[in-house]
Amino acid sequence: MDEQIDTFGKSLTLMQDNALLIKQLQAKDERALSLLYDYYSGALYSVILKMIRDEGIAQDLLQETFITIWGKSHQYSADKGRFYTWAYRIAKNKVLNFIRKRDILIQKEDLSVYKIEDEPVKFDVEFTKLKGAINQLEEHHQKAIELVYFNGLTHREAHEEMKVPLGTYKSYIQQALKKLKANYGSAVTLLFMMLK
């Protein structure tokens, strides 16, 4: 019992210390940034590395993440969630933006040397089934799925894009996934978990 109280006390002290550090960070205290970096960089680096799978790029993206944390620290509010969750979203968005830019900027083949033939395009059968199942959804469900799973927006960003309340948006996602699962099968759940 005393051990549980001691652990709780340490957790409470750590949370209070973090709250103080975050306030200092928002006041542009470089020491607070350094301490928060020490607390959170390992976890954030791990997330970035799992997504990007390149240590050098992961280190650069981690640095960019903390530059953004420094620059946008005034936007963080403890009322909206934990600091780690806020920092995690910044890191995730840095990685997704990097991937999007890289895919656009890197042309993997010289397409000008290939002769274009009138050969029908062959799609993967599973992709075609999934696309067909998504097309069977109501328009607002299609849009909700597209924004999160294919455009990489967060639920908060997507509900603003659709101009509906967050709770309504989340119900669109749940309804759409339920309909897809009914029409397409349980494999759709696994597919969307991999995309997320």
N, C-alpha and C positions, 0 to 999 in steps of 0.2 A: 504494500500500500504506500509506504513512504517512497519507494522507488518510482511509482506512478506519479506521485505528487511532484517529485524532483524532476522527472521527465517533462511533465506538464509545465512546471515553472521555467525550465530551460527553453521550451518551445515558446512560451509566452514572452520571455525576455528576448529571444531571437526575433520574434515578430515585432516587438516594440522597437528593437534596434533597427530592423529593416525599415519600419515606418519613419523613424528619425532620419536614417540614411536617405530615404526617398525624398523627404522634405528638404534635406540638405542638397541633394542632387537637383531638385527643382529650383533651388536658390543658386545653382551653378557652382557648387562646391566640388572641385576636382577630386579631393580626397574621398568624398562619398562615392563618386563614380568609380574610383579605383577599388574601393571596398566592395561595391556591388558587383564589379567585374570579378573580383575574387570569389564571391558567393555564387554567381550565376553563370560564369563563362564556361565552365566544364559541362554543365547540362545543356547549354545552348549550342556549344561546339558539337556535342554528341548528336544533337538533333540535325544540325546543318550537315554534318559529315554523313549521316545516314541518308540524307536526301541527295547530296551532291556526289559523294563517293570520291572526292579528290581533296587530300589534306591541304594543299596549298590554296586552292579556291575556298575551302571551308574556313581557313584562317582569315583570308581576306573578307569573306562574308561576315564572319564573327566581328571583325573590326568595324565593318560598315554598320552592323547591327548596333554596336555600342555607340558609334557616332550618331546614329539616329536616336537612340535612347537619350543621349545627351541633349541633342537638339530639340527633341519633342517631349522631354520629361514633363513639361507643363501640361501636356495632354493626359497624363496618367492620373487616374482617380481610383483610390482604394474602394470607393463605393461601387465601381463597375467590375471589380475583380482583383485577383492577386497580381502582384507585380510580375511574377514569373510568367503568368499567362499573357500579360501584355507584351513582355519582352519576347516570348516565344512567337507570338503572332508577327512581330516585327522581323524576327529571324526567318520565319517561314516565308513571309512576303519577299524578303531579300533573295532567298533561294529561288522562289518561283519567278521573280522578275529576271534574275540572272539566267535561268533556264530559257525563258521566253526570248530574251534578247539574243542569247547564244544560238538558239534554233533559227531565229530570223537571220542573223548575220552570217552564219556559216552555211555556205552552199556546198553540199557534199559531193555533188557531181556537176560536170559541165553539160547541162541539158541541151545546149545549142548543137551539139554534135550528133544527137540522136534523131533518127527519122521518126516522125510521128505517124503511126499507123492507125487505121480505123479499127482497132481491136477493142472489143468491149472490156471494160475494167472489171476485174474479178475482186469481189469483196469477200472477206472472211465470213463464213456462214453465220457464226455466232454474233459478229458485229451487226450483220444485216438483220438478224432476229431482234437484237437489242434495239437498234435504230427503229425498226418497225414497231416494237412495243412502246418506245418513247413517243413515236408519232401518233399512237392511239390515245395518248393521254390528252386531257383537256389542255388548252393553250397555256393557262396560268401554271399548271403542273409542269409542262414542258419547260417553260421559262425558268421556274424555280430550280429544276434539276440542272439545266444548262448553266445557270449562273454559278452554282456551287461546284458541281462535279467536272464541268468542262472549261469554265472560265476562271476557276480558282478563287472566287470571292468567298469571304466569310459570310455566315448567315446575316450578320449585322449589315454588311455592305450590300448584300443581295436584297434584303428587305427594303433598304433605302432605294435601290435601283428600281424595284418593282412598285415602290410607293404604297406599301401596305405595312401594317403593324408587324413587329417581329414575331409575335405569337401566331398571327395568321400565316406568315411566311413559313414558319416551322411546321405548321399543320399542313401546308401545301406539300412540303418535302415528305412528311410522314405518309400522307395520302398517296402521293405519287409512287413512293417506294413500295407501299402496300399493293397498289395496282400492278406495278411492274413485277413484283414477286408472284402475284396471282397469275399474270399473263405469261411471264417469261420463265418463272421457276426460281428456285432458291439460289441458282448461280448468279443472279443479278445482285443479290445482297453481297456476295463475295466480290464481285466486280466493283461495285461502288465503294466497298471498304478499301480495295486496292487503290482506287482513284483518289480517295480522300487524303 
